[in-house]
Amino acid sequence: MSGLGGGLDGAWARRWAEAIAEGVADRKAELTALDRAIGDGDHGENLDRGFQAVLGKLESLEEGATPGAVLKLVATTLISTVGGASGPLYGTAFLKASVAAGERESLDAAALVEVLTAARDGIVARGKAELGDKTMVDAWTPAVDAAAAAGDDVEAVLDAAASAAEAGAAATEPLIAHKGRASYLGERAQGHRDPGSESTALMLRAAAAVA
């Protein structure tokens, strides 16, 4: 289902956005429960609202839109519709990803790694979090590292990124948070998975599932 020359085209980017929307809707209660334990309790609701808005905006894109154009639409929609910390963070991630994608009609493995790296770097710059702080960076950074080591096949790159993100999300459970509302809980945040890392894993698994 990949696009031109074995790459991932704009149709894939659309499918990715649609798959995220479906996944977030299905797991909204779970994401909210994770956030209720150590945060504001609105992560699932906020993301669901944002990606339902994305679904509506996708209809306005022309048929041959590039991956970068789709990613930019996702970014601007999330920034304008999602509250809390996740809107600006994910909005920045998709915006930086769209810049990395540029005007390319399709993304090969190397370009895909650039896109994922740009997304992660955008989150780090915006949230000032580092690996081990119990944030979505704990899913994004291992995902980027795994993607970079996965070779030249786009499906392998995405699968490696998703698997690493899932492992990274699970690894946040014993951590003490150093950023966000969870940081106020100190050791009481231990034993709870970071909701942003879990939604990151969901998004990257969605990307792999529709490639």
C-alpha positions as CSV (number, residue, x, y, z in Angstrom):
1,M,0.0,0.0,0.0
2,S,3.0,2.3,-0.2
3,G,3.2,5.0,-2.8
4,L,5.6,5.9,-5.6
5,G,8.9,4.1,-5.8
6,G,8.3,2.1,-2.6
7,G,7.8,5.3,-0.7
8,L,4.8,6.6,1.3
9,D,2.6,9.1,-0.5
10,G,0.0,11.6,0.4
11,A,-2.7,8.9,0.4
12,W,-0.7,7.1,3.1
13,A,-0.5,10.3,5.2
14,R,-4.3,10.7,4.9
15,R,-4.8,7.1,6.0
16,W,-2.4,7.7,8.9
17,A,-4.5,10.7,10.1
18,E,-7.7,8.7,9.8
19,A,-6.2,5.7,11.6
20,I,-5.0,7.9,14.5
21,A,-8.5,9.4,14.7
22,E,-10.0,5.9,14.9
23,G,-7.5,4.7,17.4
24,V,-7.9,7.7,19.7
25,A,-11.7,7.4,19.6
26,D,-11.5,3.7,20.5
27,R,-9.0,4.3,23.4
28,K,-10.2,7.8,24.6
29,A,-11.4,6.4,27.9
30,E,-8.1,4.6,28.5
31,L,-6.0,7.7,27.6
32,T,-8.1,9.8,29.9
33,A,-7.8,7.3,32.8
34,L,-4.0,7.4,32.4
35,D,-4.0,11.2,32.5
36,R,-6.5,11.3,35.4
37,A,-3.9,9.3,37.5
38,I,-1.1,11.7,37.0
39,G,-2.3,14.7,35.0
40,D,-5.3,16.8,34.2
41,G,-7.5,13.9,33.1
42,D,-8.3,15.4,29.7
43,H,-5.7,13.8,27.4
44,G,-8.1,11.4,25.7
45,E,-10.9,13.9,25.3
46,N,-8.6,16.6,24.0
47,L,-7.0,14.3,21.4
48,D,-10.3,12.9,20.3
49,R,-11.7,16.4,19.7
50,G,-8.6,17.3,17.8
51,F,-8.5,14.3,15.5
52,Q,-12.2,14.4,14.8
53,A,-11.6,18.0,13.6
54,V,-8.7,16.6,11.5
55,L,-11.2,14.2,9.8
56,G,-13.4,17.1,8.9
57,K,-10.5,19.1,7.5
58,L,-9.1,16.3,5.4
59,E,-12.1,16.5,3.1
60,S,-10.9,20.0,2.0
61,L,-7.5,18.7,0.8
62,E,-7.1,18.1,-2.9
63,E,-6.8,14.5,-4.0
64,G,-3.1,14.6,-4.9
65,A,-1.9,16.4,-1.7
66,T,1.7,15.6,-0.7
67,P,2.5,14.0,2.6
68,G,3.8,17.3,3.8
69,A,0.5,19.1,3.0
70,V,-1.4,16.4,5.0
71,L,0.9,16.7,7.9
72,K,0.6,20.5,7.9
73,L,-3.2,20.3,7.9
74,V,-3.0,17.9,10.9
75,A,-0.6,20.3,12.7
76,T,-2.7,23.5,12.2
77,T,-5.9,21.7,13.2
78,L,-4.5,20.3,16.4
79,I,-3.0,23.6,17.4
80,S,-6.3,25.3,16.9
81,T,-8.6,22.7,18.5
82,V,-6.7,20.8,21.2
83,G,-6.3,22.3,24.7
84,G,-3.9,21.3,27.5
85,A,-0.3,20.4,26.8
86,S,-0.9,17.9,24.1
87,G,-2.2,20.3,21.5
88,P,0.9,22.5,21.2
89,L,3.2,19.5,21.5
90,Y,1.6,17.3,18.9
91,G,0.8,20.3,16.8
92,T,4.5,21.3,16.8
93,A,5.5,17.7,16.1
94,F,3.3,17.5,13.0
95,L,4.3,20.9,11.8
96,K,8.0,20.1,12.1
97,A,7.3,16.8,10.3
98,S,5.6,18.6,7.5
99,V,8.6,20.9,7.0
100,A,10.9,17.9,6.9
101,A,8.7,16.2,4.3
102,G,8.8,19.3,2.2
103,E,7.3,19.1,-1.3
104,R,8.2,15.5,-1.8
105,E,5.5,13.4,-3.5
106,S,6.5,10.4,-1.5
107,L,8.7,9.5,1.5
108,D,11.4,6.9,1.3
109,A,12.9,5.3,4.4
110,A,15.5,8.1,4.8
111,A,12.9,10.8,4.4
112,L,10.7,9.0,6.8
113,V,13.4,9.0,9.4
114,E,13.9,12.7,8.8
115,V,10.2,13.3,9.4
116,L,10.0,11.3,12.6
117,T,13.2,13.0,13.9
118,A,11.9,16.4,13.1
119,A,8.6,15.6,15.0
120,R,10.6,14.4,18.0
121,D,12.9,17.4,18.0
122,G,9.9,19.7,17.8
123,I,8.4,18.2,20.9
124,V,11.7,18.4,22.8
125,A,12.1,22.1,21.8
126,R,8.5,22.9,22.8
127,G,8.3,20.9,26.0
128,K,11.9,21.1,27.1
129,A,11.7,17.4,28.2
130,E,14.5,14.8,28.0
131,L,14.6,11.1,27.9
132,G,13.7,9.8,31.3
133,D,11.4,12.7,32.3
134,K,8.3,10.5,32.0
135,T,6.8,12.3,29.0
136,M,6.0,11.5,25.4
137,V,9.7,12.0,24.6
138,D,10.3,8.6,26.3
139,A,8.3,7.0,23.4
140,W,9.5,9.3,20.6
141,T,13.3,9.1,21.2
142,P,13.5,5.2,21.1
143,A,11.1,5.3,18.1
144,V,13.4,7.6,16.2
145,D,16.5,5.6,17.1
146,A,14.8,2.4,16.0
147,A,13.6,3.9,12.8
148,A,17.1,5.1,11.9
149,A,18.5,1.6,12.4
150,A,15.7,-0.2,10.5
151,G,17.1,-0.1,7.0
152,D,15.7,1.0,3.7
153,D,12.2,-0.5,3.8
154,V,9.5,2.0,4.8
155,E,7.2,-0.6,6.4
156,A,10.2,-1.9,8.5
157,V,11.0,1.6,9.6
158,L,7.5,2.3,10.8
159,D,7.1,-1.1,12.5
160,A,10.4,-0.6,14.3
161,A,9.4,2.9,15.4
162,A,6.0,1.7,16.6
163,S,7.5,-1.2,18.6
164,A,10.1,1.0,20.2
165,A,7.5,3.6,21.1
166,E,5.3,0.9,22.7
167,A,8.3,-0.3,24.7
168,G,9.2,3.2,25.7
169,A,5.7,3.9,26.8
170,A,5.7,0.8,29.0
171,A,9.0,1.9,30.5
172,T,7.6,5.1,31.8
173,E,5.6,3.3,34.5
174,P,8.4,3.1,37.1
175,L,9.8,6.6,36.4
176,I,9.4,9.7,38.5
177,A,8.1,12.6,36.4
178,H,10.2,15.7,35.9
179,K,7.9,17.6,33.6
180,G,4.3,18.6,33.5
181,R,1.6,18.2,36.2
182,A,2.9,14.6,37.0
183,S,6.1,16.2,38.3
184,Y,4.2,17.6,41.2
185,L,3.4,14.1,42.4
186,G,7.0,13.0,43.0
187,E,7.2,9.3,43.8
188,R,3.4,9.0,43.6
189,A,3.7,9.1,39.8
190,Q,5.6,5.8,39.9
191,G,3.5,2.9,38.7
192,H,1.5,5.0,36.3
193,R,2.2,5.1,32.5
194,D,2.6,8.5,30.9
195,P,-0.4,9.2,28.8
196,G,1.5,11.2,26.2
197,S,3.9,8.3,25.6
198,E,0.9,5.9,25.2
199,S,-0.7,8.2,22.6
200,T,2.6,8.5,20.8
201,A,2.8,4.7,20.6
202,L,-0.8,4.6,19.3
203,M,0.0,7.2,16.6
204,L,3.2,5.4,15.4
205,R,1.5,2.0,15.4
206,A,-1.3,3.6,13.3
207,A,1.3,4.8,10.8
208,A,2.7,1.3,10.5
209,A,-0.7,-0.3,10.2
210,V,-1.7,1.7,7.1
211,A,1.6,1.6,5.3
